[in-house]
Amino acid sequence: MTAQERATPFHCPYCGDEDLRPQEDTAARSATLEGGGGRREGEGAWLCGACRRVFTVKFIGLRFPEGASK
């Protein structure tokens, strides 16, 4: 997955509902408020249809236990 791809959540992290929709206008609004530059806060955001929260998902990486083979 590249930085430009959207990580797809299956459930809202706040209420657990599955009614999630991409929220594209959040990126433009955040860029205007923050002055832009690089990856904008809110880029790749999701709207939960149940609780109306807007959130993003960020994949950090994988961690293997000590001594485990990859």
LOKOLNU-220344 format. One record per atom (N, C-alpha, C): residue in one letter; x, y, z; atom name. Coordinates in nm, 4 decimals. Layout:
<atom><residu>a</residu><X>X</X><Y>Y</Y><Z>Z</Z><atome>CA</atome></atom>
...
END
This chain:
<atom><residu>m</residu><X>0.0850</X><Y>-0.1176</Y><Z>0.0000</Z><atome>N</atome></atom>
<atom><residu>m</residu><X>0.0000</X><Y>0.0000</Y><Z>0.0000</Z><atome>CA</atome></atom>
<atom><residu>m</residu><X>0.0892</X><Y>0.1235</Y><Z>0.0000</Z><atome>C</atome></atom>
<atom><residu>t</residu><X>0.0602</X><Y>0.2158</Y><Z>-0.0857</Z><atome>N</atome></atom>
<atom><residu>t</residu><X>0.1375</X><Y>0.3394</Y><Z>-0.0919</Z><atome>CA</atome></atom>
<atom><residu>t</residu><X>0.0709</X><Y>0.4462</Y><Z>-0.0058</Z><atome>C</atome></atom>
<atom><residu>a</residu><X>0.1403</X><Y>0.5571</Y><Z>0.0132</Z><atome>N</atome></atom>
<atom><residu>a</residu><X>0.0867</X><Y>0.6667</Y><Z>0.0941</Z><atome>CA</atome></atom>
<atom><residu>a</residu><X>-0.0381</X><Y>0.7274</Y><Z>0.0304</Z><atome>C</atome></atom>
<atom><residu>q</residu><X>-0.0546</X><Y>0.7107</Y><Z>-0.1003</Z><atome>N</atome></atom>
<atom><residu>q</residu><X>-0.1688</X><Y>0.7704</Y><Z>-0.1697</Z><atome>CA</atome></atom>
<atom><residu>q</residu><X>-0.2948</X><Y>0.6850</Y><Z>-0.1592</Z><atome>C</atome></atom>
<atom><residu>e</residu><X>-0.2812</X><Y>0.5578</Y><Z>-0.1224</Z><atome>N</atome></atom>
<atom><residu>e</residu><X>-0.3969</X><Y>0.4696</Y><Z>-0.1144</Z><atome>CA</atome></atom>
<atom><residu>e</residu><X>-0.4709</X><Y>0.4902</Y><Z>0.0172</Z><atome>C</atome></atom>
<atom><residu>r</residu><X>-0.6000</X><Y>0.4641</Y><Z>0.0138</Z><atome>N</atome></atom>
<atom><residu>r</residu><X>-0.6850</X><Y>0.4793</Y><Z>0.1317</Z><atome>CA</atome></atom>
<atom><residu>r</residu><X>-0.6945</X><Y>0.3451</Y><Z>0.2042</Z><atome>C</atome></atom>
<atom><residu>a</residu><X>-0.6598</X><Y>0.3438</Y><Z>0.3332</Z><atome>N</atome></atom>
<atom><residu>a</residu><X>-0.6790</X><Y>0.2239</Y><Z>0.4149</Z><atome>CA</atome></atom>
<atom><residu>a</residu><X>-0.8294</X><Y>0.2095</Y><Z>0.4382</Z><atome>C</atome></atom>
<atom><residu>t</residu><X>-0.8831</X><Y>0.0915</Y><Z>0.4154</Z><atome>N</atome></atom>
<atom><residu>t</residu><X>-1.0270</X><Y>0.0713</Y><Z>0.4235</Z><atome>CA</atome></atom>
<atom><residu>t</residu><X>-1.0677</X><Y>0.0085</Y><Z>0.5561</Z><atome>C</atome></atom>
<atom><residu>p</residu><X>-1.1373</X><Y>0.0829</Y><Z>0.6406</Z><atome>N</atome></atom>
<atom><residu>p</residu><X>-1.1886</X><Y>0.0251</Y><Z>0.7651</Z><atome>CA</atome></atom>
<atom><residu>p</residu><X>-1.3195</X><Y>-0.0491</Y><Z>0.7379</Z><atome>C</atome></atom>
<atom><residu>f</residu><X>-1.3505</X><Y>-0.1459</Y><Z>0.8200</Z><atome>N</atome></atom>
<atom><residu>f</residu><X>-1.4750</X><Y>-0.2211</Y><Z>0.8050</Z><atome>CA</atome></atom>
<atom><residu>f</residu><X>-1.5781</X><Y>-0.1833</Y><Z>0.9113</Z><atome>C</atome></atom>
<atom><residu>h</residu><X>-1.5310</X><Y>-0.1219</Y><Z>1.0192</Z><atome>N</atome></atom>
<atom><residu>h</residu><X>-1.6190</X><Y>-0.0797</Y><Z>1.1280</Z><atome>CA</atome></atom>
<atom><residu>h</residu><X>-1.5730</X><Y>0.0562</Y><Z>1.1787</Z><atome>C</atome></atom>
<atom><residu>c</residu><X>-1.6661</X><Y>0.1359</Y><Z>1.2274</Z><atome>N</atome></atom>
<atom><residu>c</residu><X>-1.6328</X><Y>0.2631</Y><Z>1.2903</Z><atome>CA</atome></atom>
<atom><residu>c</residu><X>-1.5598</X><Y>0.2334</Y><Z>1.4212</Z><atome>C</atome></atom>
<atom><residu>p</residu><X>-1.4443</X><Y>0.2981</Y><Z>1.4467</Z><atome>N</atome></atom>
<atom><residu>p</residu><X>-1.3713</X><Y>0.2721</Y><Z>1.5708</Z><atome>CA</atome></atom>
<atom><residu>p</residu><X>-1.4412</X><Y>0.3296</Y><Z>1.6945</Z><atome>C</atome></atom>
<atom><residu>y</residu><X>-1.5433</X><Y>0.4124</Y><Z>1.6760</Z><atome>N</atome></atom>
<atom><residu>y</residu><X>-1.6135</X><Y>0.4739</Y><Z>1.7883</Z><atome>CA</atome></atom>
<atom><residu>y</residu><X>-1.7410</X><Y>0.4000</Y><Z>1.8262</Z><atome>C</atome></atom>
<atom><residu>c</residu><X>-1.8234</X><Y>0.3647</Y><Z>1.7256</Z><atome>N</atome></atom>
<atom><residu>c</residu><X>-1.9521</X><Y>0.3017</Y><Z>1.7570</Z><atome>CA</atome></atom>
<atom><residu>c</residu><X>-1.9641</X><Y>0.1589</Y><Z>1.7035</Z><atome>C</atome></atom>
<atom><residu>g</residu><X>-1.8730</X><Y>0.1178</Y><Z>1.6147</Z><atome>N</atome></atom>
<atom><residu>g</residu><X>-1.8755</X><Y>-0.0184</Y><Z>1.5626</Z><atome>CA</atome></atom>
<atom><residu>g</residu><X>-1.9657</X><Y>-0.0390</Y><Z>1.4425</Z><atome>C</atome></atom>
<atom><residu>d</residu><X>-2.0342</X><Y>0.0641</Y><Z>1.3968</Z><atome>N</atome></atom>
<atom><residu>d</residu><X>-2.1251</X><Y>0.0512</Y><Z>1.2833</Z><atome>CA</atome></atom>
<atom><residu>d</residu><X>-2.0469</X><Y>0.0289</Y><Z>1.1535</Z><atome>C</atome></atom>
<atom><residu>e</residu><X>-2.1121</X><Y>-0.0314</Y><Z>1.0546</Z><atome>N</atome></atom>
<atom><residu>e</residu><X>-2.0474</X><Y>-0.0622</Y><Z>0.9268</Z><atome>CA</atome></atom>
<atom><residu>e</residu><X>-2.0826</X><Y>0.0360</Y><Z>0.8150</Z><atome>C</atome></atom>
<atom><residu>d</residu><X>-2.1631</X><Y>0.1380</Y><Z>0.8426</Z><atome>N</atome></atom>
<atom><residu>d</residu><X>-2.2048</X><Y>0.2358</Y><Z>0.7409</Z><atome>CA</atome></atom>
<atom><residu>d</residu><X>-2.0973</X><Y>0.3441</Y><Z>0.7276</Z><atome>C</atome></atom>
<atom><residu>l</residu><X>-1.9906</X><Y>0.3144</Y><Z>0.6532</Z><atome>N</atome></atom>
<atom><residu>l</residu><X>-1.8790</X><Y>0.4071</Y><Z>0.6363</Z><atome>CA</atome></atom>
<atom><residu>l</residu><X>-1.8716</X><Y>0.4544</Y><Z>0.4924</Z><atome>C</atome></atom>
<atom><residu>r</residu><X>-1.8455</X><Y>0.5838</Y><Z>0.4756</Z><atome>N</atome></atom>
<atom><residu>r</residu><X>-1.8355</X><Y>0.6436</Y><Z>0.3422</Z><atome>CA</atome></atom>
<atom><residu>r</residu><X>-1.7119</X><Y>0.7321</Y><Z>0.3351</Z><atome>C</atome></atom>
<atom><residu>p</residu><X>-1.6440</X><Y>0.7344</Y><Z>0.2191</Z><atome>N</atome></atom>
<atom><residu>p</residu><X>-1.5299</X><Y>0.8262</Y><Z>0.2038</Z><atome>CA</atome></atom>
<atom><residu>p</residu><X>-1.5743</X><Y>0.9705</Y><Z>0.2245</Z><atome>C</atome></atom>
<atom><residu>q</residu><X>-1.4945</X><Y>1.0486</Y><Z>0.2927</Z><atome>N</atome></atom>
<atom><residu>q</residu><X>-1.5253</X><Y>1.1893</Y><Z>0.3200</Z><atome>CA</atome></atom>
<atom><residu>q</residu><X>-1.4178</X><Y>1.2750</Y><Z>0.2547</Z><atome>C</atome></atom>
<atom><residu>e</residu><X>-1.4348</X><Y>1.3031</Y><Z>0.1260</Z><atome>N</atome></atom>
<atom><residu>e</residu><X>-1.3337</X><Y>1.3738</Y><Z>0.0481</Z><atome>CA</atome></atom>
<atom><residu>e</residu><X>-1.3196</X><Y>1.5203</Y><Z>0.0828</Z><atome>C</atome></atom>
<atom><residu>d</residu><X>-1.4273</X><Y>1.5893</Y><Z>0.1145</Z><atome>N</atome></atom>
<atom><residu>d</residu><X>-1.4197</X><Y>1.7335</Y><Z>0.1365</Z><atome>CA</atome></atom>
<atom><residu>d</residu><X>-1.3435</X><Y>1.7717</Y><Z>0.2628</Z><atome>C</atome></atom>
<atom><residu>t</residu><X>-1.3215</X><Y>1.6778</Y><Z>0.3537</Z><atome>N</atome></atom>
<atom><residu>t</residu><X>-1.2468</X><Y>1.7054</Y><Z>0.4757</Z><atome>CA</atome></atom>
<atom><residu>t</residu><X>-1.1037</X><Y>1.7446</Y><Z>0.4443</Z><atome>C</atome></atom>
<atom><residu>a</residu><X>-1.0423</X><Y>1.6801</Y><Z>0.3445</Z><atome>N</atome></atom>
<atom><residu>a</residu><X>-0.9031</X><Y>1.7097</Y><Z>0.3087</Z><atome>CA</atome></atom>
<atom><residu>a</residu><X>-0.8889</X><Y>1.8528</Y><Z>0.2595</Z><atome>C</atome></atom>
<atom><residu>a</residu><X>-0.9786</X><Y>1.8968</Y><Z>0.1748</Z><atome>N</atome></atom>
<atom><residu>a</residu><X>-0.9720</X><Y>2.0324</Y><Z>0.1216</Z><atome>CA</atome></atom>
<atom><residu>a</residu><X>-0.9935</X><Y>2.1349</Y><Z>0.2334</Z><atome>C</atome></atom>
<atom><residu>r</residu><X>-1.0871</X><Y>2.1069</Y><Z>0.3228</Z><atome>N</atome></atom>
<atom><residu>r</residu><X>-1.1150</X><Y>2.1984</Y><Z>0.4327</Z><atome>CA</atome></atom>
<atom><residu>r</residu><X>-0.9958</X><Y>2.2077</Y><Z>0.5264</Z><atome>C</atome></atom>
<atom><residu>s</residu><X>-0.9318</X><Y>2.0939</Y><Z>0.5605</Z><atome>N</atome></atom>
<atom><residu>s</residu><X>-0.8153</X><Y>2.0930</Y><Z>0.6490</Z><atome>CA</atome></atom>
<atom><residu>s</residu><X>-0.6973</X><Y>2.1638</Y><Z>0.5846</Z><atome>C</atome></atom>
<atom><residu>a</residu><X>-0.6770</X><Y>2.1433</Y><Z>0.4537</Z><atome>N</atome></atom>
<atom><residu>a</residu><X>-0.5650</X><Y>2.2069</Y><Z>0.3845</Z><atome>CA</atome></atom>
<atom><residu>a</residu><X>-0.5812</X><Y>2.3580</Y><Z>0.3868</Z><atome>C</atome></atom>
<atom><residu>t</residu><X>-0.7033</X><Y>2.4055</Y><Z>0.3736</Z><atome>N</atome></atom>
<atom><residu>t</residu><X>-0.7286</X><Y>2.5488</Y><Z>0.3766</Z><atome>CA</atome></atom>
<atom><residu>t</residu><X>-0.6985</X><Y>2.6048</Y><Z>0.5156</Z><atome>C</atome></atom>
<atom><residu>l</residu><X>-0.7411</X><Y>2.5338</Y><Z>0.6195</Z><atome>N</atome></atom>
<atom><residu>l</residu><X>-0.7196</X><Y>2.5808</Y><Z>0.7562</Z><atome>CA</atome></atom>
<atom><residu>l</residu><X>-0.5729</X><Y>2.5706</Y><Z>0.7979</Z><atome>C</atome></atom>
<atom><residu>e</residu><X>-0.5039</X><Y>2.4640</Y><Z>0.7551</Z><atome>N</atome></atom>
<atom><residu>e</residu><X>-0.3669</X><Y>2.4394</Y><Z>0.7981</Z><atome>CA</atome></atom>
<atom><residu>e</residu><X>-0.2627</X><Y>2.5022</Y><Z>0.7068</Z><atome>C</atome></atom>
<atom><residu>g</residu><X>-0.3023</X><Y>2.5490</Y><Z>0.5899</Z><atome>N</atome></atom>
<atom><residu>g</residu><X>-0.2059</X><Y>2.6083</Y><Z>0.4978</Z><atome>CA</atome></atom>
<atom><residu>g</residu><X>-0.1490</X><Y>2.5099</Y><Z>0.3980</Z><atome>C</atome></atom>
<atom><residu>g</residu><X>-0.1949</X><Y>2.3849</Y><Z>0.3999</Z><atome>N</atome></atom>
<atom><residu>g</residu><X>-0.1512</X><Y>2.2849</Y><Z>0.3014</Z><atome>CA</atome></atom>
<atom><residu>g</residu><X>-0.0099</X><Y>2.2365</Y><Z>0.3259</Z><atome>C</atome></atom>
<atom><residu>g</residu><X>0.0426</X><Y>2.1627</Y><Z>0.2249</Z><atome>N</atome></atom>
<atom><residu>g</residu><X>0.1786</X><Y>2.1130</Y><Z>0.2333</Z><atome>CA</atome></atom>
<atom><residu>g</residu><X>0.1837</X><Y>1.9666</Y><Z>0.2723</Z><atome>C</atome></atom>
<atom><residu>g</residu><X>0.2405</X><Y>1.8827</Y><Z>0.1853</Z><atome>N</atome></atom>
<atom><residu>g</residu><X>0.2541</X><Y>1.7402</Y><Z>0.2151</Z><atome>CA</atome></atom>
<atom><residu>g</residu><X>0.1200</X><Y>1.6719</Y><Z>0.2243</Z><atome>C</atome></atom>
<atom><residu>r</residu><X>0.1159</X><Y>1.5645</Y><Z>0.3001</Z><atome>N</atome></atom>
<atom><residu>r</residu><X>-0.0107</X><Y>1.4950</Y><Z>0.3214</Z><atome>CA</atome></atom>
<atom><residu>r</residu><X>-0.0965</X><Y>1.5799</Y><Z>0.4138</Z><atome>C</atome></atom>
<atom><residu>r</residu><X>-0.2145</X><Y>1.6091</Y><Z>0.3687</Z><atome>N</atome></atom>
<atom><residu>r</residu><X>-0.3028</X><Y>1.6955</Y><Z>0.4449</Z><atome>CA</atome></atom>
<atom><residu>r</residu><X>-0.3761</X><Y>1.6183</Y><Z>0.5530</Z><atome>C</atome></atom>
<atom><residu>e</residu><X>-0.3951</X><Y>1.6830</Y><Z>0.6670</Z><atome>N</atome></atom>
<atom><residu>e</residu><X>-0.4726</X><Y>1.6238</Y><Z>0.7740</Z><atome>CA</atome></atom>
<atom><residu>e</residu><X>-0.6145</X><Y>1.6049</Y><Z>0.7231</Z><atome>C</atome></atom>
<atom><residu>g</residu><X>-0.6736</X><Y>1.4884</Y><Z>0.7433</Z><atome>N</atome></atom>
<atom><residu>g</residu><X>-0.8081</X><Y>1.4625</Y><Z>0.6955</Z><atome>CA</atome></atom>
<atom><residu>g</residu><X>-0.8101</X><Y>1.3921</Y><Z>0.5614</Z><atome>C</atome></atom>
<atom><residu>e</residu><X>-0.6952</X><Y>1.3837</Y><Z>0.4923</Z><atome>N</atome></atom>
<atom><residu>e</residu><X>-0.6897</X><Y>1.3150</Y><Z>0.3638</Z><atome>CA</atome></atom>
<atom><residu>e</residu><X>-0.7156</X><Y>1.1664</Y><Z>0.3873</Z><atome>C</atome></atom>
<atom><residu>g</residu><X>-0.8037</X><Y>1.1083</Y><Z>0.3078</Z><atome>N</atome></atom>
<atom><residu>g</residu><X>-0.8396</X><Y>0.9676</Y><Z>0.3258</Z><atome>CA</atome></atom>
<atom><residu>g</residu><X>-0.9348</X><Y>0.9467</Y><Z>0.4415</Z><atome>C</atome></atom>
<atom><residu>a</residu><X>-1.0136</X><Y>1.0481</Y><Z>0.4746</Z><atome>N</atome></atom>
<atom><residu>a</residu><X>-1.1046</X><Y>1.0406</Y><Z>0.5886</Z><atome>CA</atome></atom>
<atom><residu>a</residu><X>-1.2294</X><Y>0.9592</Y><Z>0.5549</Z><atome>C</atome></atom>
<atom><residu>w</residu><X>-1.2924</X><Y>0.9070</Y><Z>0.6600</Z><atome>N</atome></atom>
<atom><residu>w</residu><X>-1.4152</X><Y>0.8284</Y><Z>0.6495</Z><atome>CA</atome></atom>
<atom><residu>w</residu><X>-1.5229</X><Y>0.8893</Y><Z>0.7373</Z><atome>C</atome></atom>
<atom><residu>l</residu><X>-1.6468</X><Y>0.8885</Y><Z>0.6898</Z><atome>N</atome></atom>
<atom><residu>l</residu><X>-1.7624</X><Y>0.9358</Y><Z>0.7657</Z><atome>CA</atome></atom>
<atom><residu>l</residu><X>-1.8444</X><Y>0.8151</Y><Z>0.8090</Z><atome>C</atome></atom>
<atom><residu>c</residu><X>-1.8749</X><Y>0.8067</Y><Z>0.9374</Z><atome>N</atome></atom>
<atom><residu>c</residu><X>-1.9630</X><Y>0.7016</Y><Z>0.9887</Z><atome>CA</atome></atom>
<atom><residu>c</residu><X>-2.1057</X><Y>0.7528</Y><Z>0.9779</Z><atome>C</atome></atom>
<atom><residu>g</residu><X>-2.1904</X><Y>0.6796</Y><Z>0.9071</Z><atome>N</atome></atom>
<atom><residu>g</residu><X>-2.3292</X><Y>0.7197</Y><Z>0.8887</Z><atome>CA</atome></atom>
<atom><residu>g</residu><X>-2.4120</X><Y>0.7099</Y><Z>1.0154</Z><atome>C</atome></atom>
<atom><residu>a</residu><X>-2.3678</X><Y>0.6299</Y><Z>1.1122</Z><atome>N</atome></atom>
<atom><residu>a</residu><X>-2.4440</X><Y>0.6124</Y><Z>1.2352</Z><atome>CA</atome></atom>
<atom><residu>a</residu><X>-2.4154</X><Y>0.7215</Y><Z>1.3382</Z><atome>C</atome></atom>
<atom><residu>c</residu><X>-2.2875</X><Y>0.7426</Y><Z>1.3708</Z><atome>N</atome></atom>
<atom><residu>c</residu><X>-2.2542</X><Y>0.8407</Y><Z>1.4751</Z><atome>CA</atome></atom>
<atom><residu>c</residu><X>-2.2052</X><Y>0.9730</Y><Z>1.4180</Z><atome>C</atome></atom>
<atom><residu>r</residu><X>-2.1893</X><Y>0.9825</Y><Z>1.2837</Z><atome>N</atome></atom>
<atom><residu>r</residu><X>-2.1513</X><Y>1.1046</Y><Z>1.2117</Z><atome>CA</atome></atom>
<atom><residu>r</residu><X>-2.0093</X><Y>1.1512</Y><Z>1.2409</Z><atome>C</atome></atom>
<atom><residu>r</residu><X>-1.9256</X><Y>1.0661</Y><Z>1.3014</Z><atome>N</atome></atom>
<atom><residu>r</residu><X>-1.7864</X><Y>1.1036</Y><Z>1.3251</Z><atome>CA</atome></atom>
<atom><residu>r</residu><X>-1.7073</X><Y>1.0866</Y><Z>1.1964</Z><atome>C</atome></atom>
<atom><residu>v</residu><X>-1.6090</X><Y>1.1722</Y><Z>1.1762</Z><atome>N</atome></atom>
<atom><residu>v</residu><X>-1.5187</X><Y>1.1630</Y><Z>1.0620</Z><atome>CA</atome></atom>
<atom><residu>v</residu><X>-1.3816</X><Y>1.1280</Y><Z>1.1176</Z><atome>C</atome></atom>
<atom><residu>f</residu><X>-1.3184</X><Y>1.0238</Y><Z>1.0612</Z><atome>N</atome></atom>
<atom><residu>f</residu><X>-1.1902</X><Y>0.9775</Y><Z>1.1129</Z><atome>CA</atome></atom>
<atom><residu>f</residu><X>-1.1015</X><Y>0.9295</Y><Z>0.9993</Z><atome>C</atome></atom>
<atom><residu>t</residu><X>-0.9731</X><Y>0.9122</Y><Z>1.0275</Z><atome>N</atome></atom>
<atom><residu>t</residu><X>-0.8788</X><Y>0.8559</Y><Z>0.9317</Z><atome>CA</atome></atom>
<atom><residu>t</residu><X>-0.8182</X><Y>0.7293</Y><Z>0.9908</Z><atome>C</atome></atom>
<atom><residu>v</residu><X>-0.7623</X><Y>0.6459</Y><Z>0.9034</Z><atome>N</atome></atom>
<atom><residu>v</residu><X>-0.6941</X><Y>0.5236</Y><Z>0.9433</Z><atome>CA</atome></atom>
<atom><residu>v</residu><X>-0.5522</X><Y>0.5321</Y><Z>0.8895</Z><atome>C</atome></atom>
<atom><residu>k</residu><X>-0.4549</X><Y>0.5003</Y><Z>0.9732</Z><atome>N</atome></atom>
<atom><residu>k</residu><X>-0.3155</X><Y>0.5044</Y><Z>0.9305</Z><atome>CA</atome></atom>
<atom><residu>k</residu><X>-0.2489</X><Y>0.3712</Y><Z>0.9639</Z><atome>C</atome></atom>
<atom><residu>f</residu><X>-0.1946</X><Y>0.3046</Y><Z>0.8622</Z><atome>N</atome></atom>
<atom><residu>f</residu><X>-0.1231</X><Y>0.1797</Y><Z>0.8805</Z><atome>CA</atome></atom>
<atom><residu>f</residu><X>0.0216</X><Y>0.2139</Y><Z>0.9139</Z><atome>C</atome></atom>
<atom><residu>i</residu><X>0.0688</X><Y>0.1670</Y><Z>1.0277</Z><atome>N</atome></atom>
<atom><residu>i</residu><X>0.2052</X><Y>0.1939</Y><Z>1.0720</Z><atome>CA</atome></atom>
<atom><residu>i</residu><X>0.3012</X><Y>0.0875</Y><Z>1.0199</Z><atome>C</atome></atom>
<atom><residu>g</residu><X>0.2675</X><Y>-0.0391</Y><Z>1.0338</Z><atome>N</atome></atom>
<atom><residu>g</residu><X>0.3541</X><Y>-0.1468</Y><Z>0.9884</Z><atome>CA</atome></atom>
<atom><residu>g</residu><X>0.3244</X><Y>-0.2755</Y><Z>1.0636</Z><atome>C</atome></atom>
<atom><residu>l</residu><X>0.4101</X><Y>-0.3735</Y><Z>1.0450</Z><atome>N</atome></atom>
<atom><residu>l</residu><X>0.3977</X><Y>-0.5020</Y><Z>1.1130</Z><atome>CA</atome></atom>
<atom><residu>l</residu><X>0.5118</X><Y>-0.5174</Y><Z>1.2128</Z><atome>C</atome></atom>
<atom><residu>r</residu><X>0.4822</X><Y>-0.5800</Y><Z>1.3231</Z><atome>N</atome></atom>
<atom><residu>r</residu><X>0.5860</X><Y>-0.6068</Y><Z>1.4214</Z><atome>CA</atome></atom>
<atom><residu>r</residu><X>0.5860</X><Y>-0.7556</Y><Z>1.4499</Z><atome>C</atome></atom>
<atom><residu>f</residu><X>0.7033</X><Y>-0.8159</Y><Z>1.4381</Z><atome>N</atome></atom>
<atom><residu>f</residu><X>0.7181</X><Y>-0.9581</Y><Z>1.4630</Z><atome>CA</atome></atom>
<atom><residu>f</residu><X>0.7845</X><Y>-0.9791</Y><Z>1.5988</Z><atome>C</atome></atom>
<atom><residu>p</residu><X>0.7427</X><Y>-1.0818</Y><Z>1.6731</Z><atome>N</atome></atom>
<atom><residu>p</residu><X>0.8058</X><Y>-1.1113</Y><Z>1.8018</Z><atome>CA</atome></atom>
<atom><residu>p</residu><X>0.9538</X><Y>-1.1452</Y><Z>1.7830</Z><atome>C</atome></atom>
<atom><residu>e</residu><X>1.0328</X><Y>-1.1231</Y><Z>1.8838</Z><atome>N</atome></atom>
<atom><residu>e</residu><X>1.1755</X><Y>-1.1574</Y><Z>1.8791</Z><atome>CA</atome></atom>
<atom><residu>e</residu><X>1.1916</X><Y>-1.3049</Y><Z>1.8429</Z><atome>C</atome></atom>
<atom><residu>g</residu><X>1.2780</X><Y>-1.3324</Y><Z>1.7488</Z><atome>N</atome></atom>
<atom><residu>g</residu><X>1.3070</X><Y>-1.4701</Y><Z>1.7093</Z><atome>CA</atome></atom>
<atom><residu>g</residu><X>1.2095</X><Y>-1.5298</Y><Z>1.6093</Z><atome>C</atome></atom>
<atom><residu>a</residu><X>1.1044</X><Y>-1.4615</Y><Z>1.5740</Z><atome>N</atome></atom>
<atom><residu>a</residu><X>1.0066</X><Y>-1.5133</Y><Z>1.4772</Z><atome>CA</atome></atom>
<atom><residu>a</residu><X>1.0623</X><Y>-1.4936</Y><Z>1.3368</Z><atome>C</atome></atom>
<atom><residu>s</residu><X>1.0363</X><Y>-1.5914</Y><Z>1.2493</Z><atome>N</atome></atom>
<atom><residu>s</residu><X>1.0820</X><Y>-1.5773</Y><Z>1.1102</Z><atome>CA</atome></atom>
<atom><residu>s</residu><X>0.9778</X><Y>-1.4982</Y><Z>1.0323</Z><atome>C</atome></atom>
<atom><residu>k</residu><X>1.0275</X><Y>-1.4180</Y><Z>0.9392</Z><atome>N</atome></atom>
<atom><residu>k</residu><X>0.9391</X><Y>-1.3340</Y><Z>0.8592</Z><atome>CA</atome></atom>
<atom><residu>k</residu><X>0.8956</X><Y>-1.4105</Y><Z>0.7417</Z><atome>C</atome></atom>
END
